[in-house]
Amino acid sequence: MAYYIKEIYMALLPKININNSSKIEIIFGAKSEDDVEWDNMLGVTSIFVEDFDFKSFYSIPSSAQELTILNYIDIKLQEIVSRTSNQAHTIELIKETSKKVVETNFALKILIKKLSKGLFNRKYNINIYRILNREVGEGWLLEVIDKKESIIYKEWLEETPNYLDRRDYYGKALLQSNTYVIFNKLGQKTFSVDLSFLK
């Protein structure tokens, strides 16, 4: 569950500097003897929520679980900022982002413009969306729309639910005759669909 909430949060968070880290890990549960809290070590900061009550967490409704996780993200990011520079502006942006996540009802549909294509002399448009929500985790959805913006065909690019960041996996799109094809960052084909039936 934490995955899609984190991804929605990151999608809505403006570009800010939090203790110069490129990656921040919030880890739920007590530290083991081998665990270490990093504070911007090689660009990574990790922070533990050692008193997290898993039993209580799993006894509450999903909507309450989402708010709980979001609350910890908000608190821990503020904590990291406060112990370094206590920048009021950065803390305010963190709070505002948390409010925006709640306003989405923990569901986001993000158009990936670089993967959009016109089809059959712009008779149709192919749109790809990154879907983040409770049901699918992270899902990638193809929609074909006509000039009236009515959806005439849709297909998931892979099985859902999924909890992996696929932004590099779906990196570039081409139309090869009547077939829409997506490639990853290495140029390998990761998805294709024949749309000739729409002619």
Secondary structure as GFF3:
##gff-version 3
##sequence-region A 1 199
A	DSSP	alpha_helix	2	12	.	.	.	ID=ss1
A	DSSP	beta_strand	23	28	.	.	.	ID=ss2
A	DSSP	beta_strand	44	49	.	.	.	ID=ss3
A	DSSP	alpha_helix	54	57	.	.	.	ID=ss4
A	DSSP	alpha_helix	62	84	.	.	.	ID=ss5
A	DSSP	alpha_helix	88	103	.	.	.	ID=ss6
A	DSSP	beta_strand	108	111	.	.	.	ID=ss7
A	DSSP	three_ten_helix	113	115	.	.	.	ID=ss8
A	DSSP	beta_strand	117	119	.	.	.	ID=ss9
A	DSSP	beta_strand	124	133	.	.	.	ID=ss10
A	DSSP	beta_strand	137	146	.	.	.	ID=ss11
A	DSSP	beta_strand	151	156	.	.	.	ID=ss12
A	DSSP	beta_strand	172	176	.	.	.	ID=ss13
A	DSSP	beta_strand	179	183	.	.	.	ID=ss14
A	DSSP	beta_strand	189	194	.	.	.	ID=ss15
A	DSSP	three_ten_helix	196	198	.	.	.	ID=ss16
###
